[in-house]
Structure formats: C-alpha cells, structure tokens
C-alpha cells in the first residue's frame, strides 16, 4: 500500500503535532517477549472479566430453564458474530491502521482513520439491526428454534440487536485506543463494566422490589447499559488534545483513501468471523436435529469456545498493534517473530483449557444445569473436541497477527475451510449416514484442526513476505 499523505496541511496557529508516542517506540525497539506480555497482560486480565461474564450469563439464564438456555444458544452465534466483527474484524483493522500510521510517523492520519472507523461502525450497526429485527424469527427458526426456545431467542435478540450501535461504537473506540498502544484503558473498562453487569444482570432478569423482572431480555439490557458506560469513557479519552490519537484534530468527514485503508483489512477480517459463526450456526442446526436436550447441552459446552475467543483476543489485540507498528516501520522479520511468540502462548493456554475440559467435562457442565440429558451431551462434546482447542487458539492468535500485517487471504481461507468441513461433513454424518451426535462432534474437532493448520502453514511458508494485493507497509 502506498503511504497515505496527510489530507489537510497544517495551518497557521494549529496546535503542534504530539511528541513521538513512547508506546510506539517500545513496540518498535523493545525486547519482544517482555513487550508483548506487557501489552497483552491488561487485555488478558480485562478479558478474563469478559470470560466470567459469558459464563455468568449462562448461569443466570440457566435458572430460567432449559428453554432459556436453548434460546440463548440460538442467539449466541449471531451475537458473537457482531462482537467479533466489531472488536476483531473492523476493530482489529482499526487497531492495525492506527498503529501502522503511528509507526510510520503519520499521527494526523491516525486521528482521521479513527473517524472513518466510527463511520463504518455506525453503518454496520444499522445493517445488523435491520436484518435481525426484520428477519430474526425466521433465522432462529431455521437454526432449529421451536416453541419456548424460539420465544426466548427473540426476546433476547430484539433488545441486543436493537442497540447494536452501542456495541459497535464501544468496540471500535476500544480498538482506536489500543492502536495507540494503550491496552490499559480498554481493559479497565472491561473489568468495570463486568462488575456492573454482575450486579445489574440478575436484577433485570429476575427483578427485585420496584424493578420488574424482564426474563432473558434483562440480560441484553444489562449488556447494552454497561457498553454505553464504557463507550462514554473512551470517547472522552480520545477527545483529549494531548493524546497520540485525537478524534477532533481534523474535521469530521468521509475520506475515501482512509476508508479503504481500514476496509482492505476490515472487510476480509469481518468476513472471516462470518464464516466462523456460519460454522457454529451450521453445527447448531445439525445438533438441533437431535432434540432440545442435545441443543441445550451443545450450547452450554460450546460456550467454552466463546471463552477461548476472549483469551485469544487478549493476546491478539496486542499482536495486531505490535505487528502493525513494526510492519508500518518496515520491520517485517521482527513482526513475524512477534506473531509466532504470541501464537505459541495462546496455543498453550487454550490447549491446556481444552485438555482439562476433555478429561473432566463435569467441571464445566455442572455449573450450568442439573439436567442429566443436557450434561451427557455437553460432556460428550467436550471429551471429543476439547483436545483440539490448542489448534483453534493458534489459528485465532495468528488471525489477529495477520490483521496487523495486512495479510488476510489465508486467514479467510482457513475460516472457509472450517465452514466447508462442518457443513459438508455434518451433512454427510447427520443426513446421509444418520450418525450419532458423537460422530458429528468429531467433524467439529477436525474443522478446528483444519482452521489452525491452514493459517499457521501459510505464514510458515512465507505468505507475509510474498508480494500480494493486501496492505503493505
């Protein structure tokens, strides 16, 4: 990619550019592992709070019964799609674009890129709201939702996707802050909002005193309220004139060149979680053919995978920023070393979690339900799939690193390959061979192997160093 020059020359009397960002200098010249751990640690701590919230929501809603759990299992692939697109797709591309600009010494462009990212976030939030509010019942019905489970899904989805703009802007504002190398503020927001959610969620779900219980919709209202709080704090931070990225340094207007800087990475990065969540939606539909108990058990067990995503995201956002900054400065070999160190750490952590889940699935399943049939299906899933979580985590970490490098073709191919394995293998197993749920779970495990192996193999064989049409520093 050719360097984007400042679009508005400085005028007389305009404030001087900020001094070099010390966080950027550390990413360019600091020791690799200590710098990566310093950047990732607040993310991991903050996202550990998110991990607890994911499990906590399942615990609270599980008190409403198996139908509520099944309904939330229907919504989860699409709610996580929105989260992954806003925080990992467009959000990751925003972090990468801002970090590359700062790494190349283009501080003014970093602020303009932040503005463009918020425009994109608003447009995509409207798209999510229109699709899910207009066609949600048909979508969840096609995924196997029936009766009370479908009603629960709609009650939750109507609130959550009705406030999609709150989710999008919160995650993109956090991505802008991370692009400047500040991982602490977004992480503090995650921890603070998680604490508020722990108190607010049961209040809105069950009610207390004058506050009426809203059922499953209460959990969605709590999510929107806590995200709005985080967005307000981060917006105030980015409006500071002495920051590395300042939202109001240039007038707010669309810039085609800067929009393309984000979308060249953000579009394929967003398509990748679309494919990944299509894999999960397809798996949900196949499992739904085995009945409500199977669907609920799968939903509880697969929730553990959504906890792996925040862990990978904690390291991944640090990888995106550090890789992008070094690529922007022309330090590709250093960027590659960062990617492999980070990928190895995430694989070790997620692989350890998977091993524990495979050996002792009751540790997870017993937290959510006392239904023996639901526990049996979920336990079977974890015993089969848990051993592949390390490869899944490796693929996720290298996906974030690839965003920083602006090389998204192979991560997209890995997501597509995963979808083809789940959809094709699932159809063969369930519809043609009329196999058991355990047989289909083996297909899901193999899809994780394909996903992680595709991305890691491509980077190992030089996909970051060959000429391509992706973004170049």
C-alpha positions as CSV (number, residue, x, y, z in Angstrom):
1,X,0.0,0.0,0.0
2,X,1.4,3.4,-0.9
3,X,1.8,5.7,2.0
4,X,-1.2,7.9,2.7
5,X,-0.2,11.5,3.0
6,X,-1.9,13.9,5.3
7,X,-5.0,15.2,3.6
8,X,-5.1,18.6,5.3
9,X,-1.8,20.6,5.6
10,X,-1.3,22.2,9.0
11,X,-2.5,25.8,9.1
12,X,-1.0,28.8,11.0
13,X,-1.9,28.7,14.6
14,X,-2.8,25.0,14.6
15,X,-1.6,23.0,17.6
16,X,1.8,21.4,17.1
17,X,1.9,17.6,16.5
18,X,2.2,15.5,19.6
19,X,5.7,14.2,20.5
20,X,6.7,10.6,19.5
21,X,4.5,8.1,21.3
22,X,6.6,6.2,23.8
23,X,4.3,3.2,23.5
24,X,5.0,3.1,19.7
25,X,8.8,3.3,20.3
26,X,8.6,0.4,22.8
27,X,6.7,-1.8,20.2
28,X,9.4,-0.9,17.6
29,X,12.5,-1.4,19.7
30,X,11.7,-3.1,23.0
31,X,12.5,-6.7,23.8
32,X,9.9,-8.9,22.1
33,X,8.5,-11.2,24.8
34,X,8.5,-8.7,27.6
35,X,6.9,-6.0,25.4
36,X,4.3,-8.5,24.1
37,X,3.5,-9.6,27.7
38,X,3.3,-6.0,28.9
39,X,0.8,-5.2,26.2
40,X,-1.2,-8.4,26.5
41,X,-1.4,-8.6,30.3
42,X,-4.0,-5.9,30.8
43,X,-6.0,-7.3,27.9
44,X,-6.0,-10.8,29.3
45,X,-7.0,-9.5,32.7
46,X,-9.8,-7.4,31.3
47,X,-11.0,-10.2,29.0
48,X,-10.9,-12.6,31.9
49,X,-13.7,-10.5,33.3
50,X,-15.5,-10.9,30.0
51,X,-14.9,-14.7,30.3
52,X,-16.6,-14.6,33.7
53,X,-19.5,-12.6,32.2
54,X,-20.0,-15.2,29.5
55,X,-20.2,-18.0,32.0
56,X,-22.2,-15.8,34.4
57,X,-24.8,-15.1,31.9
58,X,-25.2,-18.8,31.2
59,X,-25.5,-19.4,34.9
60,X,-28.2,-16.7,35.4
61,X,-30.2,-17.7,32.4
62,X,-29.9,-21.3,33.2
63,X,-32.0,-20.6,36.3
64,X,-34.9,-19.9,33.9
65,X,-34.8,-23.5,32.5
66,X,-33.6,-25.5,29.5
67,X,-35.7,-23.5,27.1
68,X,-33.9,-20.3,28.0
69,X,-30.6,-22.0,27.6
70,X,-31.6,-23.3,24.2
71,X,-32.9,-19.9,23.1
72,X,-29.6,-18.2,24.0
73,X,-27.7,-20.9,22.2
74,X,-29.6,-19.9,19.1
75,X,-28.7,-16.2,19.5
76,X,-25.1,-16.8,20.5
77,X,-23.6,-17.4,17.1
78,X,-25.1,-14.1,15.8
79,X,-24.3,-12.0,18.9
80,X,-20.7,-13.3,18.8
81,X,-20.6,-12.6,15.1
82,X,-21.4,-8.9,15.9
83,X,-18.9,-8.9,18.7
84,X,-16.1,-10.5,16.6
85,X,-16.8,-8.2,13.6
86,X,-16.9,-5.0,15.7
87,X,-14.0,-5.9,18.0
88,X,-12.0,-8.4,15.9
89,X,-12.9,-7.6,12.3
90,X,-13.4,-3.8,11.8
91,X,-12.0,-3.3,15.3
92,X,-8.8,-5.2,14.6
93,X,-8.4,-3.4,11.2
94,X,-8.8,-0.1,13.0
95,X,-6.2,-1.0,15.6
96,X,-3.9,-2.1,12.8
97,X,-4.5,1.0,10.6
98,X,-4.0,3.4,13.5
99,X,-0.8,1.5,14.7
100,X,0.6,1.5,11.2
101,X,0.1,5.2,10.8
102,X,1.8,5.9,14.2
103,X,4.6,3.5,13.3
104,X,5.2,5.4,10.1
105,X,5.1,8.8,11.9
106,X,1.7,9.9,10.5
107,X,0.0,11.0,13.7
108,X,-2.7,13.2,12.0
109,X,-3.8,10.3,9.8
110,X,-4.2,8.2,12.9
111,X,-6.9,10.6,14.1
112,X,-8.6,10.6,10.7
113,X,-8.6,6.8,10.5
114,X,-10.3,6.7,13.9
115,X,-13.1,8.9,12.5
116,X,-13.5,6.7,9.4
117,X,-13.7,3.6,11.7
118,X,-16.6,5.1,13.7
119,X,-18.5,5.9,10.4
120,X,-18.1,2.3,9.3
121,X,-19.2,1.1,12.7
122,X,-22.4,3.1,12.6
123,X,-23.3,1.8,9.1
124,X,-22.7,-1.8,10.1
125,X,-24.7,-1.4,13.3
126,X,-27.7,-0.3,11.2
127,X,-27.3,-3.3,9.0
128,X,-27.3,-5.8,11.9
129,X,-30.3,-4.1,13.4
130,X,-32.3,-4.2,10.2
131,X,-31.5,-7.8,9.5
132,X,-32.0,-9.3,12.9
133,X,-35.1,-7.2,13.9
134,X,-36.7,-7.8,10.5
135,X,-35.9,-11.5,9.9
136,X,-34.7,-12.8,13.3
137,X,-37.6,-15.2,13.9
138,X,-37.0,-16.9,10.5
139,X,-33.3,-17.1,11.1
140,X,-33.6,-18.7,14.5
141,X,-36.3,-21.0,13.3
142,X,-34.0,-22.2,10.5
143,X,-31.4,-22.9,13.1
144,X,-33.7,-25.3,14.9
145,X,-35.6,-22.9,17.3
146,X,-39.1,-24.0,18.3
147,X,-41.7,-23.0,20.8
148,X,-40.4,-21.5,24.1
149,X,-36.8,-21.7,22.9
150,X,-37.6,-19.6,19.9
151,X,-39.5,-17.1,22.0
152,X,-36.6,-16.7,24.4
153,X,-34.2,-16.2,21.5
154,X,-36.4,-13.4,20.1
155,X,-36.8,-11.7,23.5
156,X,-33.0,-11.5,23.9
157,X,-32.2,-10.7,20.3
158,X,-34.7,-7.8,20.0
159,X,-33.1,-5.9,22.7
160,X,-29.5,-6.7,21.9
161,X,-29.6,-6.0,18.2
162,X,-31.9,-3.0,18.7
163,X,-29.0,-1.4,20.5
164,X,-26.3,-2.7,18.0
165,X,-24.8,0.8,17.6
166,X,-23.8,0.8,21.3
167,X,-21.9,-2.5,20.9
168,X,-20.2,-1.4,17.6
169,X,-19.1,2.0,18.9
170,X,-17.8,0.7,22.1
171,X,-15.6,-1.9,20.5
172,X,-14.3,0.4,17.8
173,X,-13.5,3.1,20.3
174,X,-11.5,0.5,22.3
175,X,-9.7,-0.6,19.1
176,X,-8.7,3.0,18.4
177,X,-7.3,3.3,21.9
178,X,-5.4,0.0,21.5
179,X,-3.9,1.2,18.2
180,X,-2.1,3.9,20.1
181,X,-0.5,1.2,22.3
182,X,-2.8,1.9,25.3
183,X,-4.1,-1.5,26.3
184,X,-4.8,-0.5,29.9
185,X,-7.9,1.8,29.4
186,X,-10.0,-0.7,27.4
187,X,-9.1,-3.4,29.8
188,X,-10.1,-1.3,32.8
189,X,-13.4,-0.6,31.0
190,X,-13.9,-4.4,30.6
191,X,-13.4,-5.0,34.2
192,X,-15.5,-2.1,35.4
193,X,-18.4,-3.0,33.1
194,X,-18.2,-6.7,34.0
195,X,-18.6,-5.7,37.7
196,X,-21.6,-3.6,36.9
197,X,-23.1,-6.3,34.8
198,X,-22.7,-8.9,37.5
199,X,-24.9,-6.7,39.7
200,X,-27.3,-5.4,37.1
201,X,-28.0,-8.6,35.1
202,X,-29.8,-10.6,37.8
203,X,-31.7,-7.5,38.9
204,X,-33.1,-7.0,35.4
205,X,-33.6,-10.8,34.7
206,X,-35.4,-11.7,37.9
207,X,-36.5,-8.2,39.3
208,X,-36.3,-7.0,42.8
209,X,-38.5,-4.6,44.8
210,X,-39.9,-2.0,42.4
211,X,-37.8,-3.3,39.5
212,X,-39.8,-5.8,37.4
213,X,-38.1,-9.0,36.1
214,X,-37.6,-8.9,32.4
215,X,-36.5,-12.5,31.9
216,X,-33.9,-13.2,29.2
217,X,-34.3,-9.7,27.8
218,X,-32.9,-8.3,31.1
219,X,-29.5,-9.8,30.3
220,X,-29.4,-8.0,27.0
221,X,-30.5,-4.7,28.6
222,X,-27.6,-5.1,31.1
223,X,-25.2,-5.7,28.3
224,X,-26.2,-2.5,26.4
225,X,-26.1,-0.4,29.6
226,X,-22.6,-1.4,30.5
227,X,-21.3,-1.0,27.0
228,X,-22.7,2.5,26.8
229,X,-20.8,3.4,30.0
230,X,-17.5,2.1,28.5
231,X,-18.1,4.0,25.3
232,X,-18.6,7.3,27.1
233,X,-15.3,7.0,29.0
234,X,-13.2,6.0,25.9
235,X,-14.7,8.7,23.8
236,X,-13.8,11.3,26.4
237,X,-10.2,9.9,26.4
238,X,-9.9,10.2,22.6
239,X,-11.1,13.8,22.7
240,X,-8.1,14.9,24.7
241,X,-5.9,17.2,22.7
242,X,-2.6,15.8,24.0
243,X,-3.3,12.2,23.1
244,X,-1.5,10.2,20.4
245,X,-4.8,9.9,18.6
246,X,-7.2,12.8,18.8
247,X,-10.7,12.5,17.3
248,X,-11.3,16.2,16.7
249,X,-7.9,17.2,15.3
250,X,-9.4,17.2,11.8
251,X,-13.0,18.0,10.7
252,X,-15.3,15.0,10.6
253,X,-15.9,13.9,7.0
254,X,-15.5,10.8,4.9
255,X,-12.1,10.2,3.3
256,X,-12.1,7.6,0.6
257,X,-8.4,6.7,0.8
258,X,-8.5,6.2,4.6
259,X,-11.8,4.3,4.4
260,X,-10.0,1.9,2.0
261,X,-7.1,1.6,4.5
262,X,-9.5,0.1,7.0
263,X,-11.7,-1.8,4.7
264,X,-8.9,-3.6,2.8
265,X,-8.2,-5.4,6.0
266,X,-11.5,-5.0,7.8
267,X,-13.7,-6.4,5.1
268,X,-11.9,-9.8,4.8
269,X,-11.3,-9.8,8.6
270,X,-15.0,-9.3,9.1
271,X,-15.9,-12.0,6.6
272,X,-13.7,-14.5,8.5
273,X,-15.9,-14.4,11.6
274,X,-19.0,-14.5,9.4
275,X,-17.6,-17.8,8.1
276,X,-16.6,-19.0,11.6
277,X,-20.0,-18.2,13.0
278,X,-21.7,-19.7,10.0
279,X,-19.8,-22.9,11.0
280,X,-21.2,-22.6,14.5
281,X,-24.7,-21.8,13.2
282,X,-24.5,-24.9,10.9
283,X,-23.3,-27.0,13.8
284,X,-26.2,-25.7,16.0
285,X,-28.6,-26.6,13.3
286,X,-27.2,-30.2,12.9
287,X,-27.2,-30.7,16.7
288,X,-30.8,-29.3,16.9
289,X,-31.9,-32.3,14.8
290,X,-31.1,-34.5,17.9
291,X,-33.6,-32.6,20.1
292,X,-33.9,-29.8,22.7
293,X,-31.7,-31.5,25.3
294,X,-28.9,-32.0,22.7
295,X,-29.2,-28.4,21.6
296,X,-29.0,-27.1,25.2
297,X,-26.1,-29.4,26.0
298,X,-24.2,-28.4,22.9
299,X,-25.0,-24.7,23.7
300,X,-23.5,-25.0,27.2
301,X,-20.4,-26.9,26.0
302,X,-19.7,-24.7,23.0
303,X,-20.0,-21.7,25.3
304,X,-16.5,-22.7,26.5
305,X,-15.2,-22.0,23.0
306,X,-16.6,-18.4,23.2
307,X,-14.5,-18.1,26.3
308,X,-11.4,-19.2,24.4
309,X,-12.0,-16.3,21.9
310,X,-11.6,-13.6,24.6
311,X,-8.4,-15.2,25.7
312,X,-7.1,-15.2,22.2
313,X,-8.3,-11.7,21.8
314,X,-6.4,-10.6,24.8
315,X,-3.1,-11.6,23.2
316,X,-4.4,-11.0,19.7
317,X,-5.1,-7.3,20.1
318,X,-1.5,-6.9,21.4
319,X,-0.3,-8.9,18.4
320,X,-2.3,-6.7,16.0
321,X,-0.9,-3.5,17.4
322,X,2.7,-4.7,17.7
323,X,2.8,-6.5,14.3
324,X,1.2,-3.4,12.6
325,X,3.5,-1.0,14.1
326,X,6.6,-3.0,13.0
327,X,5.2,-3.5,9.5
328,X,4.5,0.2,9.3
329,X,8.1,0.8,10.1
330,X,9.3,-1.8,7.6
331,X,10.5,-4.3,10.3
332,X,8.9,-7.4,8.8
333,X,11.2,-10.0,10.4
334,X,10.5,-8.6,13.8
335,X,6.8,-8.7,13.1
336,X,7.0,-12.4,12.2
337,X,8.8,-13.2,15.4
338,X,6.1,-11.4,17.4
339,X,3.4,-13.5,15.6
340,X,5.0,-16.9,16.4
341,X,5.7,-16.0,20.0
342,X,2.2,-14.8,20.6
343,X,0.6,-17.7,18.7
344,X,2.6,-20.2,20.7
345,X,1.5,-18.7,24.0
346,X,-2.2,-18.7,23.0
347,X,-2.0,-22.3,21.8
348,X,-0.5,-23.4,25.1
349,X,-3.2,-21.6,27.2
350,X,-6.2,-22.7,25.1
351,X,-4.8,-26.2,24.7
352,X,-4.5,-26.5,28.5
353,X,-8.1,-25.4,28.9
354,X,-9.2,-27.9,26.3
355,X,-7.3,-30.8,27.9
356,X,-8.9,-30.1,31.3
357,X,-12.4,-29.9,29.7
358,X,-11.8,-33.2,27.8
359,X,-10.7,-35.0,30.9
360,X,-13.2,-33.6,33.4
361,X,-16.2,-32.2,31.4
362,X,-18.4,-32.1,34.5
363,X,-16.3,-29.2,35.9
364,X,-17.9,-27.1,33.2
365,X,-21.3,-28.7,32.6
366,X,-22.3,-28.8,36.2
367,X,-22.0,-25.0,36.5
368,X,-25.0,-24.5,34.2
369,X,-27.5,-27.3,34.5
370,X,-28.7,-30.2,36.6
371,X,-30.4,-31.9,33.7
372,X,-28.8,-35.3,33.2
373,X,-29.5,-35.4,29.5
374,X,-28.1,-31.9,28.8
375,X,-25.0,-32.8,30.9
376,X,-24.4,-36.0,28.9
377,X,-24.5,-34.4,25.5
378,X,-22.3,-31.5,26.6
379,X,-19.8,-33.8,28.3
380,X,-19.5,-35.9,25.1
381,X,-18.8,-32.8,23.1
382,X,-16.0,-31.6,25.4
383,X,-14.4,-35.1,25.5
384,X,-14.2,-35.2,21.7
385,X,-13.5,-31.5,20.8
386,X,-11.5,-30.3,23.8
387,X,-8.3,-31.8,22.6
388,X,-8.3,-29.6,19.6
389,X,-8.7,-26.3,21.4
390,X,-5.0,-25.6,21.2
391,X,-5.0,-25.5,17.4
392,X,-8.2,-23.4,17.5
393,X,-6.4,-20.9,19.7
394,X,-3.3,-20.9,17.5
395,X,-5.5,-20.0,14.5
396,X,-7.2,-17.2,16.3
397,X,-4.0,-15.7,17.5
398,X,-2.4,-15.8,14.0
399,X,-5.6,-14.3,12.6
400,X,-5.1,-11.2,14.8
401,X,-1.4,-11.1,13.8
402,X,-2.3,-11.3,10.2
403,X,-4.6,-8.2,10.6
404,X,-1.6,-6.3,11.8
405,X,0.4,-7.5,8.8
406,X,-2.5,-6.7,6.4
407,X,-2.3,-10.2,5.0
408,X,-5.9,-11.6,5.3
409,X,-6.2,-14.0,2.4
410,X,-5.0,-17.2,4.2
411,X,-6.9,-16.5,7.5
412,X,-10.0,-16.1,5.3
413,X,-9.2,-19.4,3.6
414,X,-8.9,-21.1,7.0
415,X,-12.3,-19.9,8.0
416,X,-13.8,-21.0,4.7
417,X,-12.2,-24.4,5.1
418,X,-13.6,-24.8,8.6
419,X,-17.1,-24.0,7.3
420,X,-16.8,-26.5,4.5
421,X,-15.7,-29.2,6.9
422,X,-18.6,-28.5,9.3
423,X,-21.3,-28.1,6.7
424,X,-20.1,-30.9,4.3
425,X,-19.0,-33.3,7.0
426,X,-22.1,-32.6,9.1
427,X,-24.5,-33.2,6.2
428,X,-22.7,-36.4,5.4
429,X,-22.7,-37.6,9.1
430,X,-26.2,-36.5,10.0
431,X,-28.3,-36.5,6.9
432,X,-26.7,-39.2,4.8
433,X,-25.2,-41.7,7.3
434,X,-27.7,-40.9,10.0
435,X,-24.8,-40.9,12.5
436,X,-24.9,-40.0,16.2
437,X,-24.2,-36.7,17.8
438,X,-20.7,-38.0,18.8
439,X,-19.9,-38.6,15.1
440,X,-20.8,-35.0,14.3
441,X,-18.7,-33.8,17.2
442,X,-15.7,-35.5,15.6
443,X,-16.4,-33.5,12.5
444,X,-16.3,-30.2,14.5
445,X,-13.0,-31.3,16.1
446,X,-11.5,-31.9,12.6
447,X,-12.6,-28.5,11.5
448,X,-10.6,-26.9,14.2
449,X,-7.5,-28.8,13.1
450,X,-8.1,-27.5,9.5
451,X,-8.5,-23.9,10.7
452,X,-5.4,-23.6,12.7
453,X,-3.3,-25.7,10.4
454,X,-4.2,-23.6,7.3
455,X,-3.3,-20.3,8.8
456,X,-0.1,-21.4,10.6
457,X,1.1,-23.3,7.5
458,X,0.6,-20.3,5.2
459,X,2.6,-18.0,7.4
460,X,5.3,-20.6,7.8
461,X,5.6,-20.9,4.1
462,X,6.0,-17.2,3.6
463,X,2.6,-15.6,2.9
464,X,3.7,-12.4,4.8
465,X,6.8,-11.9,2.7
466,X,5.5,-12.7,-0.8
467,X,4.1,-9.9,-2.9
468,X,0.3,-9.6,-2.7
469,X,-2.6,-7.2,-3.1
470,X,-3.0,-6.9,0.6
471,X,-1.9,-3.9,2.6
472,X,1.8,-3.3,2.7
473,X,3.7,-1.0,5.0
